[in-house]
């Protein structure tokens, strides 16, 4: 069994974003040792749903979250400095539209 401290040690970058646009913050983690991006979807009241995994290229060193009109891109820059990986996350069916006030 993996302890909490060792599980967190492979997290290279992290962001809090509403990736699925359901009105709740999600935790986005770049896990360099496992070569993947994990998204823990916020479901409200401080709770999170089932972790979603997105495979990335070798040696990920940077993470960007790009919001587009109908989806969100997760972008990982790779250590070779010449490649990157993208994963598309669709907005949830219950997505709330943002309003500028």
C-alpha positions as CSV (number, residue, x, y, z in Angstrom):
1,X,0.0,0.0,0.0
2,X,1.3,3.4,-1.0
3,X,1.4,6.0,1.8
4,X,0.1,9.5,1.4
5,X,3.5,11.1,1.5
6,X,4.9,8.9,-1.3
7,X,1.8,9.3,-3.4
8,X,2.2,13.0,-3.3
9,X,5.9,13.0,-3.9
10,X,5.5,12.3,-7.7
11,X,3.2,15.3,-8.2
12,X,5.3,17.8,-10.3
13,X,2.7,20.5,-10.9
14,X,-0.8,21.1,-9.6
15,X,-3.7,23.5,-10.4
16,X,-7.2,24.1,-9.1
17,X,-9.5,24.7,-12.0
18,X,-13.1,24.0,-13.0
19,X,-12.0,21.7,-15.9
20,X,-15.4,20.1,-16.5
21,X,-17.2,23.4,-15.9
22,X,-19.8,22.1,-13.4
23,X,-19.2,25.0,-11.1
24,X,-16.9,23.1,-8.7
25,X,-13.1,23.3,-8.6
26,X,-11.2,20.2,-9.8
27,X,-7.7,19.3,-8.8
28,X,-5.3,18.9,-11.8
29,X,-2.1,17.0,-11.0
30,X,0.9,16.5,-13.3
31,X,2.5,13.2,-12.2
32,X,5.9,13.1,-13.7
33,X,7.0,9.7,-12.5
34,X,3.8,8.1,-13.8
35,X,3.7,10.2,-17.0
36,X,0.1,11.2,-16.7
37,X,-2.2,14.0,-15.7
38,X,-4.8,13.2,-13.0
39,X,-8.0,15.2,-12.6
40,X,-9.9,14.8,-9.4
41,X,-13.3,16.2,-10.3
42,X,-15.0,18.4,-7.7
43,X,-18.6,17.4,-7.0
44,X,-19.4,19.9,-4.3
45,X,-19.4,20.2,-0.5
46,X,-15.6,19.6,-0.5
47,X,-15.9,16.2,-2.1
48,X,-14.3,14.7,-5.2
49,X,-15.4,12.1,-7.7
50,X,-13.4,9.3,-9.4
51,X,-10.0,10.3,-10.6
52,X,-9.6,10.6,-14.4
53,X,-6.2,9.7,-15.8
54,X,-4.7,11.1,-19.0
55,X,-1.4,9.7,-20.3
56,X,1.3,12.1,-21.4
57,X,4.7,11.9,-23.0
58,X,8.0,11.0,-21.4
59,X,9.4,13.4,-18.8
60,X,6.6,15.9,-18.4
61,X,7.9,19.2,-16.9
62,X,5.1,21.7,-17.3
63,X,1.3,21.8,-17.1
64,X,-1.2,24.2,-18.7
65,X,-5.0,24.2,-18.6
66,X,-6.6,25.9,-21.6
67,X,-10.3,26.7,-21.5
68,X,-12.0,26.8,-24.8
69,X,-15.7,27.4,-25.6
70,X,-16.9,23.8,-25.6
71,X,-14.0,21.9,-23.8
72,X,-10.8,22.2,-21.8
73,X,-7.3,21.2,-23.0
74,X,-4.8,19.8,-20.6
75,X,-1.3,20.4,-22.0
76,X,1.9,18.8,-20.8
77,X,5.3,20.0,-22.1
78,X,7.8,17.2,-22.2
79,X,11.5,17.2,-21.0
80,X,13.0,17.0,-24.5
81,X,11.8,20.6,-25.0
82,X,10.4,19.8,-28.5
83,X,7.2,18.0,-27.8
84,X,4.0,18.3,-25.8
85,X,0.9,16.2,-25.1
86,X,-2.7,17.4,-25.1
87,X,-5.8,15.8,-23.7
88,X,-9.4,17.2,-24.2
89,X,-11.9,17.3,-21.4
90,X,-15.5,17.9,-22.5
91,X,-17.6,20.2,-20.4
92,X,-20.1,18.3,-18.1
93,X,-23.7,18.1,-19.1
94,X,-24.5,20.2,-16.0
95,X,-21.9,22.9,-16.9
96,X,-22.8,26.4,-15.8
97,X,-22.2,29.3,-18.1
98,X,-19.9,31.9,-16.7
99,X,-21.1,35.4,-16.5
100,X,-18.9,38.5,-16.4
101,X,-20.2,40.9,-13.8
